[in-house]
Structures are given as C-alpha cells and as structure tokens.
Amino acid sequence: AVKRLLVNIKAKDFSSLISCYTGEDPKMLANFKDMLDRIFVLDPEKRLTISQALSHPFTTG
C-alpha cells in the first residue's frame, strides 16, 4: 500500500503543495521540496538516509 502511494506522488504535487506558502522564505521552501523529493524515492539505494535527512539544509536551517 505504501509503495502504491509513493508511486502516485509526483514532484509537481510537492510544488503545488509548497506554492501556497507564498509568504515563507523561498530558500527554506526550496530546501523543503528538495528534502521531500529525496525522501520519497522508491529505490532505497538512491533514497535519502536518516543521517542525510538530519543533516539536510532544511533540517539544519
């Protein structure tokens, strides 16, 4: 079930979700989108690891 959900999530979905936050810092939003794009990769070899997520610019601010 989770795999089907991830397959149906498209990068444009993240963009449309993020685009409604127009008053937020653009760099922070770009980092957020980048992190989501990397977390929702189906291939575990290419997916962001927990360690990488914790050191990602969105997380570290």
Residue pairs with C-beta under 8 A, 6 or more apart in sequence:
3 42
6 40
6 42
7 42
9 40
11 37
14 33
14 36
14 37
15 33
18 29
18 32
18 33
21 29
28 58
28 61
31 56
31 57
31 58
32 58
34 56
34 57
34 58
35 48
35 53
35 56
35 58
35 59
38 47
38 48
38 52
38 53
38 56
39 47
39 48
39 53
40 47
41 47
41 48
48 56
53 59
